[in-house]
Amino acid sequence: MKKYINPDQNLWLEILKRPLFDVSGLYENVQDILNTIKSKGDKALKLFTEKYDGVSIDDFIVTKSELAEAEINLNKELKEAIKIAAQNIKIFHKSQKKEVYKVETSPGVLCWQKQVPIEKVGLYIPGGTAPLFSTVLMLALPAQIAGCEEIILCSPPDKNGKIHPAILYAAKLSGITKIYKLGGVQAIGAMAFGTETIPKVDKIFGPGNQYVMAAKQIVSMNDVSIDMPAGPSEVAIIADETSDSAFIAADLLSQAEHGVDSQVILVTSDKNLINKVEEELTYQLNNLPRKGIAEKALANSRLIVLENQNEIIELINQYAPEHLIIATKDYLSISEKIKNAGSIFLGNYTPESAGDYASGTNHTLPTNGWAKSYSGVNLDSFMKQITYQEISAEGLQTLGPVIETMAEAELLHAHKNAVTLRLNKLNKNNFNGA
């Protein structure tokens, strides 16, 4: 990791750059695959699955017997852990349901907003170097709580044409019955366009590699909405002299092992802590099965010393991390000043891993600085907000002239006329009644 001691503020932008990888030709290649899927449907899906996943699939849908087999093959301890995590995720996301409140903005003018679930959603679950069964819970459970009518799940098959049993178990536990052995760009294309086998959805959720992300961005322009723009995983940590160097190193490595394009950042006011963390990183790294991946990610990562707390907060808000751990003595005070972060973890005993798996919050979060304008996935992500208004005759008589004046000023005379006709009828009825 590169070290920076009290860097000048005009250098922050350069220091905080995310890893850049050559994507020349990426979007063109992905577009070609999507075009083929759109025109050839299942035939294209089979072709690309054999080409990119190395397996020939005749029937993409996962059968009930495969779900039962996955449950049998999964060890009891993992199944119990998944159940506990699922319960916590349910509790947290159920708490996000909103009551309908009707507001009288003017006498006789009633307005309100109601949550309505998105009808059809598609969930993408990566299954490559790490089978992300936890993401099944993070997406499927809120979708069920929201009341989405159709929920489908796609995950890539292994060389034997199987989906990892933990992914299937989590899906079954979450009430998902339509599961397809389909990965990569072909899964995104199938859910965006629909094929003979795969239903078209209204919104696609889920993480993936640069090809999956490119596919999501392309289909979001014309065919389907997506959860958010996303990139490689990242964590930033704010620490001081009260922080535990072993904990910090473990948290940095927990994100670094996601992928070679991940980035981790430590910002501290304690110069001595940097050396302790470096020692811990070396020690812990040697015991990691994914050491090679983590090492490459650490090469893109930063250790930064800033003595001024306000500068630390300003730097973090500029970076807008996906995950932010605040492991300082005054973590609550600092957290109140954070404007840009996907999810915040407070204190020495709140590892980022808790949010990834089992605390209850959602781990599908904005990366690459998108936390400046996007929220992580939550119950609202699976909902639409429909507004309603109801105006009584008396209400229109009060508000109508305001609408007429504004419409006329904008030269939209049909808008004005829609009000004028009603007011004339009300005035006529009142006159006749008199």
N, C-alpha and C positions, 0 to 999 in steps of 0.2 A: 504494500500500500504506500502511496505517496504521502509524504508529510508536509504540512504547511504551518509555519509558526507565525501567527498574527499577520496573515496576508493582507495586503492593501485591498480595499473594497472594490477598486476598479479591476481586480484580478478574479473576483468571485465567479463571474460568468464563465470564464475559461476553466477555473478549477472545478466547477460543478457540472461540466459537460458530461452527459451520459455517453456510454460507449457507442461509437458509430461503426456500423458494419456495411460492407458493400452490398447495396440492394439493387445495383444496376441490372435491369432486365427482370427483376422480381415481379413487378406489377404486370408487365407484359406477359410473362409466363403464366401467372395466376389467371389473368383475364382469358388467355387461350383455353385453359382448363375449364373455367367457368362457362365459356361459350360452348364448349363441347358437351358439357353436362346439360346445358339448357336445350341443346338441339337433339341430343341422343339419349338422355335420361338414364335408365338403369344400365343400359349397355355401356355407357361411358363410365359409370360408377364401378362396374366390374373391371373394366380395362385399367382404370387408374388405381384401384385397390391392389390389383395384381402387380402393377408397375411400382407403386410406392410402398406398399405394405408387404409385398412378397408373398401374397397368399391369394388363392382363387376362392371367391365367395359366390355361391349360387343363390343363397337366400340370406339377405341382410338382417332379417328380423331375429331377435333372440327369443327362443322358445321357452315355455314354462318349465320344461325339463332342464334346460340350461340354467335357469334361475334357481331351481331346486338343487341342482348339482353344485352350483357356486356356494349356496348356503351351507351345504354339507361339508364342502372342502375348506371352508374358512374356519380358523381356530376360534374357540369359544371366547377367549380373552379379547380378541379383536372385535368380535361381534358385540360384546358387551360395551366396549369402548365406543363403538359407532352408535349404539343405542343411547348412551349417556350424552354424547355430543349432539345427536339429533334432538334429544329432549331440550337441551339448552338453547339450541338454534330455534326451535319452535317457540319456546317461551319468549325469547327476545323479539322475534319477528311478529308474533301475535300482538305484542305490546304496541306495535306500530300502526295498528288499525285506527282509523279516524272516525269520530262521530260526525254526523251531518248536522251542521248548524245553519239555521235560516236567519238571515239578517235583513231587517227592514232599513234599506239605505235612505229612503224618503217615505213619507206617509203613503201607504198603498203600494209600495214597490218592494217586493220580496225577492231576495237573491240567495242562492245556496250552491254548494259544490258537493258532488258525490263521487266516490271512488268506484270505478267499474273495471273488473279484471280484463286484461288482454286475453282474447279468446284462445289463440294458438301460439305457443312458445316452443322454441327449440333450444335444447341444452347441449353444448359441446363439452365433452370431458376428455382431456388429453390422456393418453395411455402409453407414452413412449418411455423415456428414461425413468419416469416416476408416474405410476398410476394414481391419478388424483381423485381417489374415491371421496375425499373430504369435500371436493367441489360439487359432487353430486348432492350432498346434503345442503350446501350453501345455495344452490340454485333450485333444486327440486322442492325443498320444503317451503320456501317463500312462495313459489309458484302454486303449490297446493293450498297454502293458507289464503292466498289472494283469490283463489277460486277460478284459475285458468281452466277452460273447458278441455283443451287438448294440450298435453305436455309430451313431447317426444325427446328422446335422448340418443345422441350419437357418440360413439367412442371407437377408436381404431382397434381392429383385431390384431392378435399376435400372429406368429408364423404358423400356428395351428388353427387359425380361424376363430380364436376365442377372445372374449373380453375378460380382463382381470376379474377374478371372483369377488374381490372387495368392491369394485365398481358396481357389479351386478347386485350384490347384497344391499349396498347403500341405496341403489335405485329401487329395489323391491321394498325396502323398509320405508322409503319415501313415497310409495304408492305409484311409482312410474311403471307402466305396463308396456309402453311402446318404446323398445330399445333396439337400436340398429348398430350392426358391426360395420362402422363406417367412420373413417378418420380424415384428417387433413382438409385440403381445399374441397375435395369431393363431398365431404359432409356438409360444409358450409353452403356449397352450391345446391346440393339436394334440398336442404331445408329452405333455402331462399327461393328456389324456382318450383320445387315439387317434382317428383318423378312418378313412374308407375307404382313404385313401392313406398317412397318417402313422401309424407304429406308436406305441403308448403305451410310455413308458419308466418306469423306476423312480426315476431321479434326473436333474435338469436342472442343467446347468452353464452359466456364461457371463454376461458383463456386458450392460448395455443402458441405455436411457434410463429415466426415471421410470415410464413406462408398462410397460416390460418388468419392471422391479423390482417394481412393484405386482402384476403378474400372477404373478410367481414366488412372492411372499409369499402371495397368495390361494390358489393351487393347492397350496402346501405344507401347508396346514391339513388337507386331506382326501385329496388325490389322488396326490401325488408328493413326494419329498424334493428339496431344492435344495442347492446348494453352500454358500451363506452369504447373509445379508442384506448388501446392498451399496448404495453410493450413489456420488456423484461422486468423481472421482480427487483425490488430495491428496499432498503431500510436505511434510515438515518437515526443516529443515537445522540442525544444530548446528555453529557455526563459531567460530574464534578468530583471533588475529593472524597465524597461519600459513596461513590459508585464502586461496584465490585468488578475488577478487571476480568475475572474469569467469566462472569455473567455476560459482560459486554462482548468478549471474544466469541462466546457461544452464540450470541444473537447475531453478530456480524456473519459468522459462518453459516448460520441457519438460512440466511438469504443467499449467501455466496454459492451454496451448493445447489441452488435452483438451476443455474445455467451459466455458461461462460460469459454471457452478455449481461448478467446481473451486476448490480453496483451496490456497495455498502459504504456508508459514511459515518465517521465518528467526529463530533464537534464537542470540544471540552475546554474548560477554563483551567484545567490542571495539566501542566506540561509533563509532570512525572507519570501521570496515568497513561500517557501514550506509550511509554517504554514498557510498562507492565502489560498493557494490552497486546503489544507486539510479541512479547514473550509467550503469553497465553495462546495467541493465534498460532505460533509455531508449534507449540505443544499439542494443542487440540487438533490442528490440521493433520498431523501425522497419524491420528487415530480415525480419520474419516474415510469411509469406503469411497466417497465421491471427492476425494482429495484433489484429483486432477482438475475437475470442474471448478471447485472452490478456488484453487490457486489462480486459475485464469481470471476468475471474477475479481479476486483481490487485486490483480494487476490494474483493474479499472477503477479501483476504490481509493478513498481518501481518509487521512487522519489530519484533523484541523484543530489548531489551538487558537482560541480567541478569548482574551481576558475580559472583554466587555459583554455582559449578559444581553444587553440590548442588541448588540451586533450578532450574537449567536442566534437570537430569535429572528432577526432580520434575514440572516443567511438561510435559515431553515424555511422561512416563508418564501424566499426566492427560489429555493430548490423544490419545494412542494412535494415531499416524499410520499410514496405509497404507504409505507409504514413509518411511524415515528415513535421511538422509545425515549421517554424522558426519565432518566434514572438519576435525579438530583434530589437534594434535600428539600427544595422548594418546588417540586414538580407540579403541584396544583396551580401555583401562581404562574409558572411559565406556560402551562397548558392553556390558560385563559388568553394568552397573547398569540397563540398559534392560529393563523388564518388559513393556511394551506397545508393540508395533510389528508391522506385517505383514511387512516385509522391511527389512533394515538394510544400508547401503552404506558401506564403511569407507575413509577416506582421500581425498585430493584427486584421485586418478585412478580412482575408481570411480563413474561417473555412474549415476544411476537408470535411464537408457536401457539400460544393459547388462543389467539384470534384466528390462526390458521385452522385450528381443529375444533376446539370444544368450549370456549367461553360463552359462545352464543352469537357474537357479532359476525358479520359477513366478511369473508376474506377476498371477495371479488372486488378489487379496488382500482382506482385510477393510477396509472404509472406515468413515467416520462413527463412529469410536470402537469399532467391533466387535473391533478387535485386542486389546481387554481380555479377550475370551473366545473368539475364533475364530482358527484358523490359516489361512494361505493354502492354496490347493489344492496337494495333494501326492499321492503314490501312495496313501496311506491314504484319500484322498477317494473313490477308486474301489473301495474294499474294504469288506467287513464283517469284523468280528472275531468268530469263533465260538469259544466256550470248550468244552472237553471235560473230562470227569472219568471216571476208571475206578477202582473200589474193589474190592479183593480181599476174600474172606471174612474174612481176618484183619484187614484194615483196617476193615471194618464192625464187627467185634467191639470194636475199640478206639474208633472214632469214634461208633458207634451210640448209646451211652448219652448222649453230649453232645447229639446231635440230639434224642433223646427228651425230655431235660430242657428244652431250649429250646422245642420244639414245644408241650409241655404248658404251659409258662409263658405262651405266646401263645394258649392255648386252641384250638389247631389240632390236634385229636386224630387226624384222618385222617393228617396229616403224621407224627405220632408212630407211628401204627399201621403205616405203610409201612415203618418201620424195625423195629418190634417183631416183625412177622410174620417178617421175615428172620432176626432174631436168634434167635427161638424155633426156627426150622427148623435153624439152625446148631447151636444148643445140643442139639437133639434128635438130630441126626446125630452130634454128638460123643459124646453119651451112649450111643447105640446102638453106635457104633464102639468105645467103651470096653468 
